[in-house]
Amino acid sequence: MTAAPDMTVIALGAHVLDTLVSPVEQIPEGQGGQLVEQIKVTAAGPAGGTALVLAKLGATVRSAGAVGTDTIGDQLLALLARDGVDTSLLLRRDGTQTSASVVAVRPDGSHPTLHVIGANGGYGPDDAPWDAITAATHLHLGAPELMGGEAAAKVLSFARDHGVTTSVDCIVPGEAAWLDWIAACLPYVDYLLPNDDQVLGWTGTTDLVTGCRALLDRGAGCVVATAGAAGAVIVTADGEHTVPAFAVDVVDTTGCGDSFSAGFLRGLSLGHDAPEAAVLGCATAAQVAGGLGTDHGDYDLAAIQAFAAGAPTIDR
């Protein structure tokens, strides 16, 4: 088999330690307790989770961002390193905790979340690893809203000026004010990777393709919107495409967006066009959805490619 093309990624931005509890049907009242089947800890976040999955897919990945000097930070770095991510660009901050979430996973796979922003909130352009960015093929910026659109634009425009492919994923909800907050960075984004709720809420539209086109009008080069069981919609200036999701038994949707981003970006590195890359993204997300947390699944790039080639999709 021919070796996959080299892909060197800087995954910059939000790195989070997730503690997942499953299944949770309700929170006990007062001092009550409840037995569950599983509690698991995993590296996550739109930068950290994407970094982890990209490494499993054979990319060379360096995480850049900020964590605390606490034990949560120690554990987050260890989990990233375990799956092959270079953590040497993650800054350790005194006086602030590492970003963390507690995720209550319902039996249907949905998951309300309790979150602490922590050290992620203090990372900005002054901290960016400029030399490492110039040496990369891809810069993936997770949660630019934490530094603001103008600050994120400094990092993304630098990458673009040095021939680095840029992508962005956000964690904020679909509220119109957030689009104005990040708008300044969109002209420097080659691939914007929101979910359908974000697209519709940010743009105030009721049609996903129309909403994606509104984001193109703000400057994004290509918008790839995930839509859960409906798959993904890819919109460029030349047209739109829909890629179906794969039919799998869903255990937990935590990390599915980040794993889609990883699979999509890895597909681009292989020379696929955006719709073909989105198939690889959906195939990667399907592996993660079958278990608990972003790091679920024993797979590599070849396994994902084989799954994408033969697994059934959801017909809608």
C-alpha positions as CSV (number, residue, x, y, z in Angstrom):
1,M,0.0,0.0,0.0
2,T,1.3,3.5,-0.9
3,A,2.1,5.6,2.2
4,A,-0.3,8.4,2.9
5,P,0.9,11.9,2.2
6,D,2.6,13.7,5.0
7,M,0.3,15.9,7.1
8,T,1.7,18.2,9.8
9,V,-1.0,19.9,11.9
10,I,-0.9,22.6,14.5
11,A,-4.1,22.1,16.5
12,L,-4.3,25.5,18.3
13,G,-6.9,26.7,20.8
14,A,-9.3,24.9,23.2
15,H,-8.0,21.8,24.9
16,V,-10.4,20.2,27.4
17,L,-10.4,17.3,29.8
18,D,-13.8,15.6,29.6
19,T,-15.3,13.4,32.4
20,L,-18.1,11.5,30.9
21,V,-20.9,9.7,32.8
22,S,-23.2,7.2,31.2
23,P,-26.0,6.6,31.1
24,V,-27.7,9.5,32.9
25,E,-31.5,9.7,32.7
26,Q,-31.9,12.2,35.6
27,I,-29.8,14.0,38.2
28,P,-30.6,12.6,41.7
29,E,-32.3,15.2,44.0
30,G,-30.7,16.5,47.2
31,Q,-27.9,14.2,48.4
32,G,-29.2,11.2,46.5
33,G,-27.0,8.9,44.5
34,Q,-27.3,6.9,41.3
35,L,-25.4,4.0,39.9
36,V,-24.2,4.3,36.3
37,E,-22.5,1.9,33.9
38,Q,-19.4,3.9,33.1
39,I,-17.4,7.0,34.0
40,K,-14.5,7.8,31.6
41,V,-12.0,10.6,31.2
42,T,-10.7,11.7,27.8
43,A,-8.9,14.5,26.0
44,A,-11.3,16.7,24.1
45,G,-12.2,20.1,22.8
46,P,-12.3,21.6,19.3
47,A,-8.5,21.7,19.2
48,G,-7.6,18.9,21.6
49,G,-10.2,16.4,20.4
50,T,-9.4,17.0,16.8
51,A,-5.7,16.7,17.5
52,L,-6.2,13.3,19.2
53,V,-8.2,11.9,16.3
54,L,-5.9,13.3,13.6
55,A,-3.0,11.5,15.3
56,K,-4.9,8.2,15.2
57,L,-5.4,8.8,11.5
58,G,-1.6,9.1,10.9
59,A,-1.0,12.8,10.9
60,T,1.9,14.5,12.7
61,V,0.1,16.7,15.2
62,R,1.3,19.3,17.6
63,S,-1.1,20.8,20.1
64,A,-0.8,24.5,20.9
65,G,-2.8,26.2,23.7
66,A,-2.8,26.6,27.4
67,V,-3.5,24.4,30.4
68,G,-3.0,24.8,34.1
69,T,-0.3,23.4,36.3
70,D,-2.9,21.3,38.1
71,T,-3.4,17.5,38.0
72,I,-6.1,18.0,35.4
73,G,-3.5,19.4,33.1
74,D,-1.1,16.6,33.8
75,Q,-3.8,14.1,32.9
76,L,-4.8,16.0,29.8
77,L,-1.3,16.1,28.5
78,A,-0.8,12.4,29.3
79,L,-3.9,11.4,27.4
80,L,-2.9,13.4,24.3
81,A,0.6,12.0,24.3
82,R,-0.7,8.5,24.7
83,D,-2.5,8.8,21.3
84,G,0.5,10.3,19.6
85,V,0.0,14.1,20.0
86,D,3.1,16.3,20.6
87,T,2.2,18.4,23.6
88,S,5.4,20.5,23.8
89,L,3.6,23.6,22.5
90,L,1.0,23.6,25.3
91,L,1.8,26.3,27.8
92,R,1.4,25.6,31.5
93,R,-0.3,28.5,33.4
94,D,0.0,29.1,37.1
95,G,-3.1,30.5,38.9
96,T,-5.8,29.1,36.6
97,Q,-7.2,25.6,36.2
98,T,-7.1,23.4,33.1
99,S,-10.3,23.6,31.1
100,A,-12.6,20.7,31.9
101,S,-16.1,19.5,31.3
102,V,-18.5,17.0,33.0
103,V,-20.7,15.4,30.4
104,A,-23.9,13.5,31.4
105,V,-24.6,11.2,28.5
106,R,-28.2,10.2,28.1
107,P,-29.3,6.8,26.8
108,D,-29.9,8.3,23.3
109,G,-26.4,9.6,23.1
110,S,-27.2,13.3,23.7
111,H,-25.2,15.0,26.4
112,P,-25.8,18.1,28.6
113,T,-22.5,19.5,29.7
114,L,-21.0,21.4,32.7
115,H,-17.9,23.4,31.6
116,V,-15.0,25.5,33.0
117,I,-13.2,27.6,30.4
118,G,-10.1,27.8,32.6
119,A,-6.7,28.4,30.9
120,N,-8.2,28.3,27.4
121,G,-9.6,31.8,28.0
122,G,-6.2,33.4,28.4
123,Y,-4.5,32.1,25.2
124,G,-4.0,34.6,22.4
125,P,-1.8,35.7,19.4
126,D,1.1,36.6,21.7
127,D,1.3,32.9,22.7
128,A,1.1,31.5,19.2
129,P,4.0,29.3,18.0
130,W,4.8,31.2,14.8
131,D,7.8,29.1,13.7
132,A,5.8,25.8,14.2
133,I,2.9,27.2,12.2
134,T,5.2,28.0,9.2
135,A,6.5,24.5,9.3
136,A,3.0,22.9,9.2
137,T,0.8,22.0,6.3
138,H,-2.4,22.7,8.3
139,L,-3.5,25.0,11.1
140,H,-6.7,24.0,12.9
141,L,-8.0,26.7,15.2
142,G,-10.5,25.4,17.8
143,A,-12.8,28.0,19.5
144,P,-11.5,31.3,18.0
145,E,-14.3,32.9,20.0
146,L,-12.2,32.6,23.1
147,M,-9.7,35.1,21.8
148,G,-12.1,37.1,19.5
149,G,-12.3,37.4,15.8
150,E,-9.6,40.1,15.3
151,A,-7.1,38.2,17.5
152,A,-7.8,35.0,15.7
153,A,-7.4,36.7,12.4
154,K,-3.8,37.5,13.2
155,V,-3.0,33.9,13.6
156,L,-5.0,32.6,10.7
157,S,-3.8,35.3,8.3
158,F,-0.2,34.6,9.3
159,A,-0.7,30.9,8.5
160,R,-2.4,31.7,5.1
161,D,0.5,34.0,4.2
162,H,2.9,31.1,4.7
163,G,0.9,28.7,2.6
164,V,-0.7,26.8,5.4
165,T,-4.2,25.5,5.0
166,T,-6.5,26.9,7.7
167,S,-9.6,25.4,9.3
168,V,-11.8,26.6,12.2
169,D,-14.3,25.0,14.5
170,C,-16.3,26.8,17.3
171,I,-18.0,25.7,20.5
172,V,-20.3,28.6,21.1
173,P,-24.1,28.1,20.5
174,G,-26.1,29.3,17.5
175,E,-26.7,32.9,18.6
176,A,-26.3,35.8,16.1
177,A,-24.0,37.8,18.3
178,W,-21.3,35.2,18.2
179,L,-21.0,35.5,14.4
180,D,-20.2,39.2,14.8
181,W,-17.7,38.4,17.4
182,I,-15.7,36.0,15.2
183,A,-16.4,37.6,11.8
184,A,-13.1,39.3,11.4
185,C,-11.3,36.0,11.1
186,L,-13.5,34.4,8.5
187,P,-11.7,35.8,5.4
188,Y,-8.7,33.8,6.5
189,V,-10.5,30.5,7.0
190,D,-10.2,28.0,4.2
191,Y,-12.6,25.5,5.8
192,L,-15.2,26.6,8.4
193,L,-16.6,23.5,10.3
194,P,-19.7,24.4,12.3
195,N,-22.7,22.3,13.1
196,D,-26.2,22.9,11.7
197,D,-27.5,24.6,14.9
198,Q,-24.6,27.1,14.8
199,V,-25.1,27.9,11.1
200,L,-28.9,28.5,11.5
201,G,-28.6,30.5,14.7
202,W,-25.6,32.6,13.7
203,T,-27.2,33.6,10.3
204,G,-30.9,33.7,11.4
205,T,-31.9,31.4,8.5
206,T,-34.1,28.3,8.5
207,D,-32.3,26.6,5.5
208,L,-28.9,25.1,6.1
209,V,-27.5,25.8,2.6
210,T,-28.7,29.4,2.7
211,G,-27.0,29.8,6.1
212,C,-23.8,28.3,4.8
213,R,-23.8,30.8,1.9
214,A,-24.2,33.6,4.3
215,L,-21.0,32.5,6.0
216,L,-19.3,32.4,2.6
217,D,-20.4,36.0,2.2
218,R,-18.6,36.8,5.4
219,G,-15.4,35.5,3.9
220,A,-15.1,31.7,4.6
221,G,-13.7,29.8,1.7
222,C,-15.7,26.6,2.2
223,V,-18.4,25.8,4.8
224,V,-18.8,22.2,5.9
225,A,-21.7,21.9,8.3
226,T,-22.4,18.7,10.2
227,A,-26.0,17.8,10.8
228,G,-26.0,14.7,13.0
229,A,-27.8,11.8,11.5
230,A,-28.4,13.9,8.3
231,G,-24.7,13.8,7.6
232,A,-22.9,16.9,6.4
233,V,-23.5,19.7,3.9
234,I,-20.6,21.2,2.0
235,V,-21.1,24.7,0.4
236,T,-18.6,26.6,-1.8
237,A,-18.9,29.4,-4.2
238,D,-19.3,26.7,-7.0
239,G,-22.2,24.7,-5.4
240,E,-23.3,22.5,-2.6
241,H,-23.1,18.8,-1.8
242,T,-24.7,16.6,0.8
243,V,-22.9,13.6,2.3
244,P,-24.9,11.1,4.3
245,A,-24.1,9.8,7.8
246,F,-23.2,6.2,8.3
247,A,-25.7,3.9,9.9
248,V,-24.3,3.0,13.3
249,D,-25.6,2.3,16.8
250,V,-25.0,5.6,18.6
251,V,-23.8,5.4,22.2
252,D,-22.5,9.0,22.7
253,T,-22.2,11.9,20.3
254,T,-19.5,13.6,22.4
255,G,-16.5,14.3,20.2
256,C,-18.3,13.5,17.0
257,G,-17.9,17.0,15.6
258,D,-14.2,17.0,16.4
259,S,-13.7,13.6,14.9
260,F,-15.6,14.6,11.8
261,S,-13.2,17.6,11.5
262,A,-10.2,15.3,11.9
263,G,-11.4,12.9,9.3
264,F,-12.3,15.7,6.9
265,L,-9.0,17.4,7.2
266,R,-7.1,14.1,6.8
267,G,-9.1,13.5,3.7
268,L,-8.0,16.9,2.3
269,S,-4.4,15.9,3.0
270,L,-4.9,12.8,0.8
271,G,-5.9,15.0,-2.1
272,H,-9.6,14.4,-1.8
273,D,-12.0,17.2,-2.8
274,A,-14.3,18.5,0.0
275,P,-17.2,16.1,-0.6
276,E,-14.9,13.1,-0.7
277,A,-13.1,14.4,2.5
278,A,-16.5,14.8,4.2
279,V,-17.2,11.0,3.6
280,L,-14.0,10.3,5.5
281,G,-15.1,12.7,8.2
282,C,-18.5,11.0,8.5
283,A,-16.8,7.6,8.7
284,T,-14.5,8.8,11.5
285,A,-17.4,10.3,13.4
286,A,-19.2,7.0,13.1
287,Q,-16.4,5.2,14.9
288,V,-16.4,7.7,17.8
289,A,-20.2,7.6,18.1
290,G,-20.1,3.9,18.9
291,G,-18.6,4.4,22.3
292,L,-18.0,6.8,25.1
293,G,-15.8,9.9,24.5
294,T,-13.6,11.4,21.8
295,D,-11.0,8.8,22.1
296,H,-13.3,5.8,21.5
297,G,-12.4,3.3,18.8
298,D,-9.4,1.2,17.8
299,Y,-8.8,2.4,14.2
300,D,-6.3,3.9,11.9
301,L,-6.6,5.6,8.5
302,A,-6.8,2.3,6.6
303,A,-9.6,1.1,8.8
304,I,-11.6,4.3,8.3
305,Q,-11.1,4.1,4.5
306,A,-12.3,0.6,4.5
307,F,-15.3,1.4,6.6
308,A,-16.2,4.4,4.3
309,A,-16.0,2.2,1.2
310,G,-18.4,-0.4,2.4
311,A,-20.6,0.6,5.3
312,P,-24.3,1.4,4.9
313,T,-25.4,5.0,5.1
314,I,-28.6,6.5,6.5
315,D,-31.1,7.1,3.7
316,R,-33.3,10.2,4.3
